[in-house]
Amino acid sequence: MSLDAQIREAARILETADALLISAGAGMGVDSGLPDFRGNEGFWRAYPPIAKLGISFSEMANPQWFSRDPRLAWGFYGHRLNLYRKTSPHKGFSQLLDLGKRKKGGYFVFTSNVDGQFQKAGYSEERVVECHGSIHHLQCVRPCGEAIWDAGDVTVTVDEATFRAQEPLPHCSRCGALARPNVLMFGDWHWISRRTEAREERFYGWLREIQENGWRLAIVEAGAGVAVPTVRHTSENIATRLNGELIRINLRDPEVPPGHISLPLSAAEGIERLYNLVSG
């Protein structure tokens, strides 16, 4: 089937669906100007000072740095926090939101992104599952309890030359220890997951509602790669369990199980072409 035919079929699926699941990986944010961390070269292009240290993304995204070199740890996460705060989501976010709001079964988002771009685009906080947590929320590095708090009032100043954060670093208001983002990192045994778990409960309830009502589910997955395949597996498993139809938009890894739709396009282009057909 040609790409145009695939897009027409995907538009038909979206038009006739009763509910919409939007699943997204890092590729969803690339069209908004966010860096691509796939492979060390992409990561190091975004963070030259870390390239000089020879530290890979998986090594840098590790909680050990908050004890080994707190200023470097907060240099990395503070830079990302500042970047995500000033980045505007591309219009594909609002286009999918518009489609989701039209459905009688509504929408839900499942994403591995920690950047908060869906909420910034107007999605309900209660309808976004961030399976790896959020950089816009903090927790104690120890942790001294189960507290998770909003990072909205936190300012992190990063020295661009050394890529280290300037003092004072964020701290836990309860015990005074260093704070860290409420993000699931590599080799992380101290991530507090209760915020994510609460949203997962709502998500599972929504999926049960779809199943009980016999609603037709469309799944639009954008920018989810194979290196950490959590989002791809979730999309495929839900499609199988609920007899949903998966539309995978992915320029690099477009392969889909038999019977589903593959669109080898960037997230913004794929979503826009679908939206124009459905809304035209």
KAHU-V510656 format. One line per field, one symbol per residue. phi: phi as a letter, one per 30 degrees, with the letter a starting at -180 (. if undefined). psi: psi as a letter, one per 20 degrees, with the letter a starting at -180 (. if undefined). A space follows every 10 residues. Layout:
phi = ???
psi = ???
//
This chain:
phi = .ddddddddd dddddcdcab cccbcdddcd ddjddccdid ddddddbedd dddicddddd dbdeddcdae ddeddddddd eddddcdcdd dedddddddd dddddibbcb bcdcdidddd djddedcbcc dcibddbbbd ddddacdbbd cecdccccdd dcicdddddd bdddciddcb ddbdcdiccb ddcddddddd dddddddddd dddiddcccc cbicdcdbde ddddeddded dchdccccca dcbddbdejc ccbdbdeddd ddddddddcd
psi = prgghggghh hgghhiqiqp poqqahihih iijqqojoqh ggghhhmhhh hhikprghhh lpihhihgmh hggigghhgg ghghhippqr ihghghgggh hiphibrqpo qiqjijhghh ijqphikoon ijapijqrrq hgqiajppqp jhjppoppoh gikqqqqqqp qpigiirqrr qmporpkoij pojhgghhhh ghghhghhgg ghikqpppoo ppkoaignkg gghgggghgg hjkrppoooo hhmiqqqpir ppomrrgggg gghgghghi.
//
